[in-house]
Amino acid sequence: MSAQQESWESVTDHAEFLAERVWDGFVAHDQRDRMAAVKAFATVDSSQFQHVDDATARRAAVAYVNALWKKDEVEDAHETDGEFDREALDAADWGPVHENFAERARLLGIDEDYADLSTTAWRRHKTGGDYWTPIMRAQMLELRVALGDPEYPRKPRYGQSGFGPEATRYALAVELHDYRSAEHLEQGKDVMVPYYEAILRAHE
């Protein structure tokens, strides 16, 4: 456990801090503030991925931010007067987005399917269709590494389908982010606190 982790009075306090930082990262992305986005996501990654050093965690965060920025470039190239050409956007080259998600997966040891799933999720998020299933599946793969549990979500007995409560919380946070209101922002932070609590408790 790092000195930074030991300084927290409780797991919940630390989880609340991480929930605020991940939201800071997405808000920074909305505002096209790349440096702020990297700082926020790197703070989160250094806490949730304890099997790598801080430098590697930061590189993984940079790869994530790069994926978001490349996503924006693809979208901007197919937008006219505030409207997306959804058909053209769906057929566009999302390779650069995939490459950066793949780099994140490589750095952290996440299953390589993470890159395909994350790219599909963010493409569908703009073009329409089921984006929530691939985003939850991608987060399930990420959570398996963060938790150090390759069998997550380990559901007992019945109801074996699904991606686990934490992965589902992540998808809900994306939905809340789409509304861009202060009320939904606070809800999004609250939704993500148990997500990080689960990860931090797994590190104890």
MDTraj code that builds the backbone (N, CA, C; nanometers):
import mdtraj as md
import numpy as np

residues = "MET SER ALA GLN GLN GLU SER TRP GLU SER VAL THR ASP HIS ALA GLU PHE LEU ALA GLU ARG VAL TRP ASP GLY PHE VAL ALA HIS ASP GLN ARG ASP ARG MET ALA ALA VAL LYS ALA PHE ALA THR VAL ASP SER SER GLN PHE GLN HIS VAL ASP ASP ALA THR ALA ARG ARG ALA ALA VAL ALA TYR VAL ASN ALA LEU TRP LYS LYS ASP GLU VAL GLU ASP ALA HIS GLU THR ASP GLY GLU PHE ASP ARG GLU ALA LEU ASP ALA ALA ASP TRP GLY PRO VAL HIS GLU ASN PHE ALA GLU ARG ALA ARG LEU LEU GLY ILE ASP GLU ASP TYR ALA ASP LEU SER THR THR ALA TRP ARG ARG HIS LYS THR GLY GLY ASP TYR TRP THR PRO ILE MET ARG ALA GLN MET LEU GLU LEU ARG VAL ALA LEU GLY ASP PRO GLU TYR PRO ARG LYS PRO ARG TYR GLY GLN SER GLY PHE GLY PRO GLU ALA THR ARG TYR ALA LEU ALA VAL GLU LEU HIS ASP TYR ARG SER ALA GLU HIS LEU GLU GLN GLY LYS ASP VAL MET VAL PRO TYR TYR GLU ALA ILE LEU ARG ALA HIS GLU".split()
xyz = np.array([
    [0.0848, -0.1200, 0.0000],
    [0.0000, 0.0000, 0.0000],
    [0.0881, 0.1246, 0.0000],
    [0.0574, 0.2204, -0.0840],
    [0.1398, 0.3404, -0.0951],
    [0.1144, 0.4345, 0.0213],
    [0.2083, 0.5289, 0.0390],
    [0.1920, 0.6279, 0.1451],
    [0.0685, 0.7118, 0.1214],
    [0.0369, 0.7369, -0.0067],
    [-0.0808, 0.8173, -0.0387],
    [-0.2072, 0.7472, 0.0088],
    [-0.2159, 0.6143, -0.0137],
    [-0.3329, 0.5403, 0.0290],
    [-0.3455, 0.5413, 0.1807],
    [-0.2311, 0.5276, 0.2529],
    [-0.2341, 0.5211, 0.3975],
    [-0.2835, 0.6513, 0.4588],
    [-0.2746, 0.7613, 0.3869],
    [-0.3130, 0.8911, 0.4407],
    [-0.4636, 0.9104, 0.4461],
    [-0.5391, 0.8240, 0.3797],
    [-0.6843, 0.8390, 0.3786],
    [-0.7444, 0.7828, 0.5068],
    [-0.8429, 0.8547, 0.5622],
    [-0.9065, 0.8102, 0.6852],
    [-0.9892, 0.6845, 0.6630],
    [-1.0458, 0.6706, 0.5436],
    [-1.1271, 0.5529, 0.5146],
    [-1.1235, 0.5229, 0.3658],
    [-1.1611, 0.3999, 0.3330],
    [-1.1729, 0.3615, 0.1928],
    [-1.2751, 0.4496, 0.1230],
    [-1.3836, 0.4797, 0.1918],
    [-1.4884, 0.5621, 0.1308],
    [-1.4369, 0.7013, 0.0971],
    [-1.3572, 0.7599, 0.1862],
    [-1.2993, 0.8921, 0.1579],
    [-1.2140, 0.8873, 0.0315],
    [-1.1322, 0.7845, 0.0212],
    [-1.0461, 0.7698, -0.0964],
    [-1.1302, 0.7470, -0.2212],
    [-1.2338, 0.6638, -0.2096],
    [-1.3210, 0.6351, -0.3234],
    [-1.3945, 0.7605, -0.3701],
    [-1.4378, 0.8420, -0.2757],
    [-1.5042, 0.9676, -0.3117],
    [-1.4083, 1.0589, -0.3875],
    [-1.2843, 1.0634, -0.3427],
    [-1.1824, 1.1428, -0.4114],
    [-1.1636, 1.0939, -0.5545],
    [-1.1556, 0.9624, -0.5740],
    [-1.1360, 0.9069, -0.7081],
    [-1.2575, 0.9312, -0.7962],
    [-1.3768, 0.9209, -0.7388],
    [-1.4988, 0.9473, -0.8158],
    [-1.5013, 1.0920, -0.8646],
    [-1.4556, 1.1833, -0.7805],
    [-1.4477, 1.3238, -0.8214],
    [-1.3429, 1.3436, -0.9304],
    [-1.2293, 1.2749, -0.9174],
    [-1.1223, 1.2910, -1.0161],
    [-1.1621, 1.2332, -1.1513],
    [-1.2273, 1.1177, -1.1538],
    [-1.2651, 1.0619, -1.2842],
    [-1.3659, 1.1533, -1.3518],
    [-1.4529, 1.2147, -1.2706],
    [-1.5478, 1.3090, -1.3295],
    [-1.4758, 1.4331, -1.3783],
    [-1.3748, 1.4779, -1.3040],
    [-1.2924, 1.5900, -1.3500],
    [-1.2312, 1.5587, -1.4860],
    [-1.1894, 1.4336, -1.5038],
    [-1.1293, 1.3935, -1.6304],
    [-1.2254, 1.4053, -1.7465],
    [-1.3483, 1.3612, -1.7257],
    [-1.4462, 1.3689, -1.8340],
    [-1.4901, 1.5130, -1.8611],
    [-1.4996, 1.5937, -1.7565],
    [-1.5325, 1.7350, -1.7764],
    [-1.4187, 1.8047, -1.8512],
    [-1.2946, 1.7720, -1.8163],
    [-1.1796, 1.8293, -1.8871],
    [-1.1826, 1.7894, -2.0340],
    [-1.2231, 1.6666, -2.0621],
    [-1.2370, 1.6241, -2.2014],
    [-1.3434, 1.7064, -2.2717],
    [-1.4566, 1.7278, -2.2061],
    [-1.5630, 1.8101, -2.2649],
    [-1.5116, 1.9495, -2.2991],
    [-1.4240, 2.0009, -2.2135],
    [-1.3708, 2.1363, -2.2303],
    [-1.2435, 2.1390, -2.3155],
    [-1.2040, 2.0234, -2.3671],
    [-1.0850, 2.0094, -2.4514],
    [-0.9575, 2.0535, -2.3791],
    [-0.9533, 2.0260, -2.2494],
    [-0.8348, 2.0567, -2.1694],
    [-0.7574, 1.9267, -2.1492],
    [-0.6678, 1.8984, -2.2419],
    [-0.5997, 1.7691, -2.2430],
    [-0.5125, 1.7478, -2.1197],
    [-0.4376, 1.8478, -2.0787],
    [-0.3482, 1.8330, -1.9641],
    [-0.4259, 1.8031, -1.8369],
    [-0.5389, 1.8710, -1.8196],
    [-0.6215, 1.8467, -1.7010],
    [-0.6817, 1.7070, -1.7042],
    [-0.7187, 1.6610, -1.8232],
    [-0.7749, 1.5264, -1.8366],
    [-0.6707, 1.4211, -1.8002],
    [-0.5494, 1.4372, -1.8506],
    [-0.4424, 1.3419, -1.8189],
    [-0.4156, 1.3405, -1.6688],
    [-0.4071, 1.4576, -1.6083],
    [-0.3801, 1.4661, -1.4646],
    [-0.4870, 1.3930, -1.3846],
    [-0.6130, 1.4151, -1.4201],
    [-0.7231, 1.3530, -1.3458],
    [-0.7242, 1.2017, -1.3633],
    [-0.7171, 1.1554, -1.4872],
    [-0.7224, 1.0114, -1.5121],
    [-0.5978, 0.9396, -1.4592],
    [-0.4822, 1.0059, -1.4626],
    [-0.3603, 0.9445, -1.4090],
    [-0.3705, 0.9266, -1.2579],
    [-0.4309, 1.0225, -1.1908],
    [-0.4524, 1.0107, -1.0467],
    [-0.5376, 0.8887, -1.0152],
    [-0.6421, 0.8696, -1.0941],
    [-0.7306, 0.7547, -1.0740],
    [-0.6577, 0.6240, -1.1044],
    [-0.5888, 0.6198, -1.2169],
    [-0.5235, 0.4951, -1.2576],
    [-0.4131, 0.4531, -1.1612],
    [-0.3422, 0.5487, -1.1033],
    [-0.2348, 0.5127, -1.0105],
    [-0.2897, 0.4499, -0.8833],
    [-0.4153, 0.4800, -0.8507],
    [-0.4781, 0.4193, -0.7331],
    [-0.5457, 0.2874, -0.7644],
    [-0.6068, 0.2784, -0.8830],
    [-0.6838, 0.1567, -0.9092],
    [-0.6007, 0.0427, -0.9679],
    [-0.4837, 0.0730, -1.0230],
    [-0.3982, -0.0319, -1.0792],
    [-0.2689, -0.0411, -0.9986],
    [-0.2751, -0.1165, -0.8899],
    [-0.1630, -0.1249, -0.7969],
    [-0.0520, -0.2189, -0.8440],
    [-0.0769, -0.2932, -0.9506],
    [0.0243, -0.3874, -0.9988],
    [0.1252, -0.3221, -1.0928],
    [0.1055, -0.1934, -1.1247],
    [0.2015, -0.1208, -1.2077],
    [0.2492, 0.0025, -1.1321],
    [0.3649, 0.0561, -1.1723],
    [0.4142, 0.1764, -1.1057],
    [0.3400, 0.2996, -1.1571],
    [0.3625, 0.4118, -1.0898],
    [0.2898, 0.5338, -1.1241],
    [0.3183, 0.5807, -1.2663],
    [0.4416, 0.5600, -1.3125],
    [0.4770, 0.6033, -1.4481],
    [0.3977, 0.5247, -1.5521],
    [0.3830, 0.3947, -1.5301],
    [0.3057, 0.3125, -1.6234],
    [0.1582, 0.3481, -1.6163],
    [0.1090, 0.3724, -1.4954],
    [-0.0307, 0.4121, -1.4798],
    [-0.0573, 0.5428, -1.5543],
    [0.0383, 0.6348, -1.5467],
    [0.0203, 0.7612, -1.6181],
    [0.0196, 0.7391, -1.7689],
    [0.1067, 0.6519, -1.8182],
    [0.1085, 0.6223, -1.9620],
    [-0.0242, 0.5603, -2.0052],
    [-0.0813, 0.4779, -1.9199],
    [-0.2113, 0.4180, -1.9504],
    [-0.3200, 0.5248, -1.9550],
    [-0.3119, 0.6215, -1.8645],
    [-0.4078, 0.7318, -1.8643],
    [-0.3915, 0.8179, -1.9893],
    [-0.2673, 0.8415, -2.0287],
    [-0.2413, 0.9178, -2.1515],
    [-0.3014, 0.8458, -2.2715],
    [-0.2868, 0.7138, -2.2763],
    [-0.3441, 0.6364, -2.3868],
    [-0.4959, 0.6506, -2.3891],
    [-0.5569, 0.6511, -2.2711],
    [-0.7024, 0.6680, -2.2631],
    [-0.7433, 0.8057, -2.3149],
    [-0.6724, 0.9081, -2.2695],
    [-0.7017, 1.0445, -2.3153],
    [-0.6789, 1.0557, -2.4657],
    [-0.5719, 0.9961, -2.5150],
    [-0.5469, 0.9978, -2.6596],
    [-0.6619, 0.9335, -2.7362],
    [-0.7161, 0.8247, -2.6821],
    [-0.8299, 0.7588, -2.7471],
    [-0.9497, 0.8527, -2.7540],
    [-0.9749, 0.9255, -2.6458],
    [-1.0869, 1.0200, -2.6453],
    [-1.0643, 1.1333, -2.7452],
    [-0.9414, 1.1820, -2.7528],
    [-0.9122, 1.2911, -2.8471],
    [-0.9208, 1.2430, -2.9922],
    [-0.8747, 1.1221, -3.0183],
    [-0.8869, 1.0662, -3.1532],
    [-1.0335, 1.0437, -3.1881],
    [-1.1118, 1.0036, -3.0899],
    [-1.2561, 0.9899, -3.1100],
    [-1.3165, 1.1231, -3.1529],
    [-1.2757, 1.2294, -3.0856],
    [-1.3253, 1.3630, -3.1204],
    [-1.2876, 1.4008, -3.2631],
    [-1.1657, 1.3663, -3.3035],
    [-1.1209, 1.3986, -3.4393],
    [-1.2069, 1.3283, -3.5435],
    [-1.2381, 1.2020, -3.5184],
    [-1.3244, 1.1279, -3.6113],
    [-1.4621, 1.1932, -3.6169],
    [-1.5157, 1.2256, -3.5019],
    [-1.6495, 1.2854, -3.4961],
    [-1.6519, 1.4232, -3.5621],
    [-1.5513, 1.5048, -3.5332],
    [-1.5471, 1.6402, -3.5894],
    [-1.5393, 1.6385, -3.7417],
    [-1.4758, 1.5355, -3.7966],
    [-1.4613, 1.5253, -3.9425],
    [-1.5925, 1.4902, -4.0115],
    [-1.6917, 1.4493, -3.9334],
    [-1.8201, 1.4086, -3.9912],
    [-1.9356, 1.4862, -3.9291],
    [-1.9069, 1.6119, -3.8937],
    [-2.0084, 1.6986, -3.8346],
    [-2.0251, 1.8235, -3.9202],
    [-2.1489, 1.8587, -3.9479],
    [-2.1801, 1.9795, -4.0238],
    [-2.2922, 2.0544, -3.9534],
    [-2.2658, 2.1807, -3.9200],
    [-2.3656, 2.2646, -3.8527],
    [-2.4219, 2.1972, -3.7281],
    [-2.3326, 2.1335, -3.6533],
    [-2.3740, 2.0721, -3.5281],
    [-2.4411, 1.9370, -3.5400],
    [-2.4525, 1.8857, -3.6618],
    [-2.5177, 1.7565, -3.6839],
    [-2.4172, 1.6556, -3.7385],
    [-2.4237, 1.5340, -3.6862],
    [-2.3355, 1.4276, -3.7335],
    [-2.3972, 1.3546, -3.8513],
    [-2.3120, 1.3205, -3.9479],
    [-2.3515, 1.2282, -4.0544],
    [-2.3289, 1.0887, -3.9970],
    [-2.4328, 1.0324, -3.9387],
    [-2.4183, 0.9084, -3.8627],
    [-2.3719, 0.7917, -3.9491],
    [-2.4219, 0.7858, -4.0714],
    [-2.3824, 0.6758, -4.1596],
    [-2.2340, 0.6852, -4.1941],
    [-2.1888, 0.8066, -4.2277],
    [-2.0474, 0.8256, -4.2601],
    [-1.9601, 0.8044, -4.1368],
    [-2.0094, 0.8485, -4.0227],
    [-1.9338, 0.8327, -3.8986],
    [-1.9190, 0.6853, -3.8621],
    [-2.0237, 0.6103, -3.8851],
    [-2.0192, 0.4673, -3.8556],
    [-1.9185, 0.3954, -3.9455],
    [-1.9060, 0.4448, -4.0693],
    [-1.8154, 0.3814, -4.1663],
    [-1.6742, 0.4393, -4.1622],
    [-1.6518, 0.5383, -4.0777],
    [-1.5217, 0.6065, -4.0717],
    [-1.4128, 0.5147, -4.0157],
    [-1.2892, 0.5598, -4.0287],
    [-1.1745, 0.4853, -3.9766],
    [-1.1568, 0.5171, -3.8281],
    [-1.1931, 0.4229, -3.7451],
    [-1.1778, 0.4374, -3.6011],
    [-1.0486, 0.3718, -3.5519],
    [-0.9603, 0.3382, -3.6469],
    [-0.8357, 0.2713, -3.6125],
    [-0.7514, 0.3440, -3.5086],
    [-0.7330, 0.4772, -3.5205],
    [-0.6523, 0.5478, -3.4214],
    [-0.7107, 0.5406, -3.2799],
    [-0.8429, 0.5368, -3.2706],
    [-0.9076, 0.5216, -3.1397],
    [-0.8736, 0.3840, -3.0832],
    [-0.8902, 0.2826, -3.1668],
    [-0.8614, 0.1451, -3.1265],
    [-0.7160, 0.1296, -3.0835],
    [-0.6243, 0.1914, -3.1559],
    [-0.4815, 0.1792, -3.1247],
    [-0.4504, 0.2289, -2.9837],
    [-0.5134, 0.3370, -2.9444],
    [-0.4859, 0.3917, -2.8118],
    [-0.5517, 0.3105, -2.7012],
    [-0.6716, 0.2588, -2.7261],
    [-0.7307, 0.1686, -2.6277],
    [-0.6465, 0.0413, -2.6153],
    [-0.5926, -0.0059, -2.7274],
    [-0.5071, -0.1247, -2.7250],
    [-0.3790, -0.0982, -2.6458],
    [-0.3245, 0.0226, -2.6584],
    [-0.2049, 0.0595, -2.5829],
    [-0.2349, 0.0608, -2.4332],
    [-0.3497, 0.1128, -2.3964],
    [-0.3893, 0.1116, -2.2548],
    [-0.3986, -0.0323, -2.2041],
    [-0.4640, -0.1172, -2.2819],
    [-0.4784, -0.2573, -2.2423],
    [-0.3418, -0.3239, -2.2270],
    [-0.2507, -0.2962, -2.3198],
    [-0.1175, -0.3567, -2.3146],
    [-0.0421, -0.3130, -2.1900],
    [-0.0473, -0.1858, -2.1594],
    [0.0256, -0.1331, -2.0445],
    [-0.0245, -0.1906, -1.9125],
    [-0.1546, -0.2138, -1.9047],
    [-0.2142, -0.2571, -1.7784],
    [-0.2373, -0.4075, -1.7702],
    [-0.2200, -0.4771, -1.8826],
    [-0.2436, -0.6204, -1.8822],
    [-0.3900, -0.6583, -1.8925],
    [-0.4695, -0.5721, -1.9547],
    [-0.6119, -0.5995, -1.9753],
    [-0.6279, -0.6848, -2.1006],
    [-0.7249, -0.7739, -2.0996],
    [-0.7546, -0.8569, -2.2167],
    [-0.7654, -0.7688, -2.3412],
    [-0.7055, -0.8147, -2.4514],
    [-0.7000, -0.7336, -2.5733],
    [-0.8384, -0.7031, -2.6314],
    [-0.9409, -0.7805, -2.5948],
    [-1.0765, -0.7503, -2.6415],
    [-1.1247, -0.6140, -2.5918],
    [-1.0599, -0.5637, -2.4872],
    [-1.0952, -0.4323, -2.4323],
    [-1.0935, -0.3243, -2.5397],
    [-0.9950, -0.3280, -2.6275],
    [-0.9818, -0.2244, -2.7310],
    [-1.0968, -0.2304, -2.8301],
    [-1.1319, -0.3503, -2.8755],
    [-1.2445, -0.3655, -2.9682],
    [-1.3741, -0.3184, -2.9044],
    [-1.3968, -0.3618, -2.7813],
    [-1.5215, -0.3290, -2.7120],
    [-1.5330, -0.1793, -2.6842],
    [-1.4249, -0.1186, -2.6383],
    [-1.4284, 0.0251, -2.6070],
    [-1.4496, 0.1085, -2.7325],
    [-1.3831, 0.0714, -2.8407],
    [-1.3995, 0.1441, -2.9670],
    [-1.5421, 0.1309, -3.0181],
    [-1.5962, 0.0111, -3.0138],
    [-1.7346, -0.0109, -3.0571],
    [-1.8312, 0.0698, -2.9723],
    [-1.8076, 0.0705, -2.8418],
    [-1.8966, 0.1431, -2.7512],
    [-1.8998, 0.2920, -2.7826],
    [-1.7836, 0.3534, -2.7990],
    [-1.7801, 0.4975, -2.8228],
    [-1.8273, 0.5335, -2.9634],
    [-1.8078, 0.4444, -3.0572],
    [-1.8618, 0.4689, -3.1919],
    [-2.0146, 0.4671, -3.1882],
    [-2.0701, 0.3663, -3.1258],
    [-2.2160, 0.3567, -3.1180],
    [-2.2761, 0.4665, -3.0314],
    [-2.1989, 0.5155, -2.9367],
    [-2.2477, 0.6229, -2.8504],
    [-2.2887, 0.7441, -2.9328],
    [-2.2207, 0.7645, -3.0459],
    [-2.2545, 0.8766, -3.1330],
    [-2.3429, 0.8360, -3.2505],
    [-2.3247, 0.7154, -3.3010],
    [-2.3978, 0.6768, -3.4228],
    [-2.5318, 0.6118, -3.3930],
    [-2.5511, 0.5681, -3.2690],
    [-2.6754, 0.5015, -3.2327],
    [-2.6536, 0.3521, -3.2157],
    [-2.7460, 0.2892, -3.1466],
    [-2.7339, 0.1463, -3.1235],
    [-2.6904, 0.1156, -2.9817],
    [-2.6722, -0.0103, -2.9555],
    [-2.6386, -0.0583, -2.8219],
    [-2.4915, -0.0323, -2.7912],
    [-2.4648, 0.0770, -2.7207],
    [-2.3276, 0.1054, -2.6788],
    [-2.3020, 0.0545, -2.5375],
    [-2.4091, 0.0352, -2.4606],
    [-2.3945, 0.0032, -2.3194],
    [-2.3423, -0.1392, -2.2963],
    [-2.3794, -0.2327, -2.3847],
    [-2.3284, -0.3691, -2.3663],
    [-2.1770, -0.3757, -2.3857],
    [-2.1218, -0.3234, -2.4962],
    [-1.9753, -0.3281, -2.5083],
    [-1.9026, -0.2456, -2.4032],
    [-1.9627, -0.1357, -2.3573],
    [-1.8908, -0.0561, -2.2572],
    [-1.8873, -0.1290, -2.1239],
    [-1.9956, -0.2000, -2.0897],
    [-1.9944, -0.2776, -1.9658],
    [-1.9003, -0.3971, -1.9758],
    [-1.8980, -0.4610, -2.0921],
    [-1.8074, -0.5743, -2.1095],
    [-1.6614, -0.5267, -2.1022],
    [-1.6325, -0.4116, -2.1632],
    [-1.4965, -0.3562, -2.1570],
    [-1.4569, -0.3254, -2.0129],
    [-1.5489, -0.2648, -1.9380],
    [-1.5182, -0.2329, -1.7986],
    [-1.5045, -0.3580, -1.7145],
    [-1.5790, -0.4619, -1.7471],
    [-1.5626, -0.5889, -1.6767],
    [-1.4190, -0.6386, -1.6921],
    [-1.3653, -0.6287, -1.8142],
    [-1.2273, -0.6715, -1.8380],
    [-1.1284, -0.5836, -1.7618],
    [-1.1551, -0.4527, -1.7590],
    [-1.0671, -0.3617, -1.6853],
    [-1.0748, -0.3890, -1.5357],
    [-1.1960, -0.4128, -1.4873],
    [-1.2141, -0.4399, -1.3449],
    [-1.1439, -0.5684, -1.3022],
    [-1.1409, -0.6672, -1.3872],
    [-1.0722, -0.7920, -1.3529],
    [-0.9257, -0.7662, -1.3207],
    [-0.8663, -0.6719, -1.3911],
    [-0.7265, -0.6373, -1.3657],
    [-0.7145, -0.5486, -1.2420],
    [-0.7996, -0.4477, -1.2320],
    [-0.7938, -0.3568, -1.1172],
    [-0.8187, -0.4307, -0.9858],
    [-0.9118, -0.5245, -0.9881],
    [-0.9462, -0.6017, -0.8685],
    [-0.8501, -0.7177, -0.8436],
    [-0.7738, -0.7542, -0.9463],
    [-0.6888, -0.8715, -0.9352],
    [-0.7685, -1.0000, -0.9315],
    [-0.8838, -0.9993, -0.9972],
    [-0.9745, -1.1147, -0.9960],
    [-1.0163, -1.1479, -1.1387],
    [-0.9525, -1.2464, -1.2016],
    [-0.9846, -1.2803, -1.3404],
    [-1.1224, -1.3415, -1.3596],
    [-1.1914, -1.3717, -1.2489],
    [-1.3252, -1.4310, -1.2580],
    [-1.4367, -1.3308, -1.2269],
    [-1.4012, -1.2040, -1.2015],
    [-1.5054, -1.1039, -1.1759],
    [-1.6097, -1.1110, -1.2874],
    [-1.7421, -1.1067, -1.2534],
    [-1.8022, -1.0643, -1.1269],
    [-1.8321, -1.1738, -1.0245],
    [-1.7998, -1.2979, -1.0505],
    [-1.8165, -1.4053, -0.9515],
    [-1.9551, -1.4043, -0.8867],
    [-2.0592, -1.4084, -0.9645],
    [-2.1943, -1.4104, -0.9083],
    [-2.2234, -1.5465, -0.8440],
    [-2.2888, -1.5462, -0.7281],
    [-2.3217, -1.6728, -0.6628],
    [-2.4445, -1.7383, -0.7264],
    [-2.4322, -1.8609, -0.7624],
    [-2.5417, -1.9459, -0.8086],
    [-2.6180, -1.8905, -0.9278],
    [-2.7319, -1.8248, -0.9023],
    [-2.8222, -1.7882, -1.0104],
    [-2.7885, -1.6496, -1.0673],
    [-2.8497, -1.6174, -1.1809],
    [-2.8273, -1.4866, -1.2422],
    [-2.6844, -1.4675, -1.2877],
    [-2.6312, -1.5650, -1.3581],
    [-2.4904, -1.5619, -1.3963],
    [-2.4598, -1.4653, -1.5109],
    [-2.5588, -1.4304, -1.5909],
    [-2.5330, -1.3368, -1.7003],
    [-2.5180, -1.1953, -1.6452],
    [-2.4617, -1.1075, -1.7256],
    [-2.4376, -0.9710, -1.6804],
    [-2.2899, -0.9473, -1.6555],
    [-2.2556, -0.8222, -1.6252],
    [-2.1155, -0.7817, -1.6189],
    [-2.0714, -0.7346, -1.4812],
    [-2.1575, -0.7465, -1.3834],
    [-2.1224, -0.7073, -1.2480],
    [-2.1698, -0.5673, -1.2132],
    [-2.1926, -0.5414, -1.0842],
    [-2.2461, -0.4113, -1.0428],
    [-2.1540, -0.2939, -1.0728],
    [-2.0230, -0.3145, -1.0595],
    [-1.9308, -0.2030, -1.0846],
    [-1.9289, -0.1646, -1.2320],
    [-1.9241, -0.2629, -1.3202],
    [-1.9274, -0.2335, -1.4639],
    [-2.0580, -0.1657, -1.5026],
    [-2.1666, -0.2056, -1.4375],
    [-2.2968, -0.1443, -1.4642],
    [-2.2995, -0.0003, -1.4150],
    [-2.2366, 0.0241, -1.3023],
    [-2.2277, 0.1612, -1.2510],
    [-2.1534, 0.2517, -1.3499],
    [-2.0514, 0.1989, -1.4117],
    [-1.9750, 0.2784, -1.5079],
    [-2.0632, 0.3207, -1.6248],
    [-2.1427, 0.2262, -1.6755],
    [-2.2331, 0.2585, -1.7864],
    [-2.3359, 0.3627, -1.7438],
    [-2.3856, 0.3515, -1.6208],
    [-2.4809, 0.4504, -1.5705],
    [-2.4146, 0.5876, -1.5597],
    [-2.2893, 0.5915, -1.5181],
    [-2.2180, 0.7190, -1.5094],
    [-2.2061, 0.7849, -1.6464],
    [-2.1827, 0.7057, -1.7502],
    [-2.1773, 0.7603, -1.8866],
    [-2.3129, 0.8189, -1.9241],
    [-2.4188, 0.7484, -1.8905],
    [-2.5536, 0.7989, -1.9186],
    [-2.5781, 0.9318, -1.8471],
    [-2.5400, 0.9390, -1.7213],
    [-2.5596, 1.0622, -1.6451],
    [-2.4760, 1.1762, -1.7028],
    [-2.3555, 1.1447, -1.7463],
    [-2.2690, 1.2464, -1.8062],
    [-2.3336, 1.3085, -1.9293],
    [-2.4087, 1.2291, -2.0047],
    [-2.4698, 1.2782, -2.1281],
    [-2.5654, 1.3948, -2.1042],
    [-2.6169, 1.4077, -1.9820],
    [-2.7131, 1.5147, -1.9533],
    [-2.6463, 1.6483, -1.9230],
    [-2.5209, 1.6455, -1.8847],
    [-2.4389, 1.7668, -1.8683],
    [-2.4949, 1.8681, -1.7675],
    [-2.5744, 1.8247, -1.6721],
    [-2.6286, 1.9179, -1.5729],
    [-2.5573, 1.8978, -1.4396],
    [-2.5638, 2.0003, -1.3531],
    [-2.4998, 1.9906, -1.2219],
    [-2.5618, 1.8783, -1.1396],
    [-2.6931, 1.8624, -1.1510],
    [-2.7617, 1.7566, -1.0772],
    [-2.7121, 1.6185, -1.1199],
    [-2.7024, 1.5982, -1.2512],
    [-2.6564, 1.4688, -1.3007],
    [-2.5078, 1.4473, -1.2712],
    [-2.4321, 1.5559, -1.2664],
    [-2.2911, 1.5472, -1.2304],
    [-2.2755, 1.4889, -1.0911],
    [-2.3538, 1.5396, -0.9959],
    [-2.3462, 1.4903, -0.8590],
    [-2.3926, 1.3457, -0.8505],
    [-2.4966, 1.3119, -0.9257],
    [-2.5428, 1.1733, -0.9279],
    [-2.4336, 1.0813, -0.9825],
    [-2.3647, 1.1289, -1.0856],
    [-2.2582, 1.0493, -1.1454],
    [-2.1454, 1.0221, -1.0474],
    [-2.1083, 1.1230, -0.9698],
    [-2.0049, 1.1033, -0.8680],
    [-2.0497, 0.9998, -0.7662],
    [-2.1751, 1.0130, -0.7205],
    [-2.2274, 0.9194, -0.6207],
    [-2.2297, 0.7764, -0.6738],
    [-2.2640, 0.7615, -0.8008],
    [-2.2707, 0.6290, -0.8627],
    [-2.1338, 0.5614, -0.8632],
    [-2.0290, 0.6398, -0.8810],
    [-1.8952, 0.5825, -0.8963],
    [-1.8227, 0.5565, -0.7645],
    [-1.8737, 0.6079, -0.6540],
    [-1.8056, 0.5842, -0.5260],
    [-1.7960, 0.4347, -0.4937],
    [-1.9065, 0.3573, -0.4998],
    [-1.8936, 0.2132, -0.4724],
    [-1.8041, 0.1404, -0.5723],
    [-1.7954, 0.1908, -0.6938],
    [-1.7057, 0.1333, -0.7953],
    [-1.5627, 0.1333, -0.7429],
    [-1.5192, 0.2493, -0.6943],
    [-1.3819, 0.2600, -0.6453],
    [-1.3650, 0.1978, -0.5071],
    [-1.4712, 0.1967, -0.4276],
    [-1.4629, 0.1270, -0.2993],
    [-1.4304, -0.0206, -0.3203],
    [-1.4966, -0.0824, -0.4178],
    [-1.4729, -0.2245, -0.4453],
    [-1.3275, -0.2491, -0.4841],
    [-1.2727, -0.1610, -0.5671],
    [-1.1334, -0.1765, -0.6105],
    [-1.0374, -0.1564, -0.4936],
    [-1.0587, -0.0509, -0.4171],
    [-0.9687, -0.0213, -0.3060],
    [-0.9729, -0.1305, -0.1996],
    [-1.0905, -0.1846, -0.1741],
    [-1.1012, -0.2919, -0.0746],
    [-1.0311, -0.4182, -0.1231],
    [-1.0317, -0.4392, -0.2531],
    [-0.9621, -0.5563, -0.3086],
    [-0.8111, -0.5450, -0.2897],
    [-0.7614, -0.4219, -0.2719],
    [-0.6180, -0.3998, -0.2541],
    [-0.5736, -0.4151, -0.1087],
    [-0.6683, -0.4235, -0.0174],
    [-0.6326, -0.4276, 0.1247],
    [-0.5692, -0.5611, 0.1632],
])
top = md.Topology()
chain = top.add_chain()
for i, resn in enumerate(residues, 1):
    res = top.add_residue(resn, chain, resSeq=i)
    for name in ("N", "CA", "C"):
        top.add_atom(name, md.element.get_by_symbol(name[0]), res)
traj = md.Trajectory(xyz[None], top)
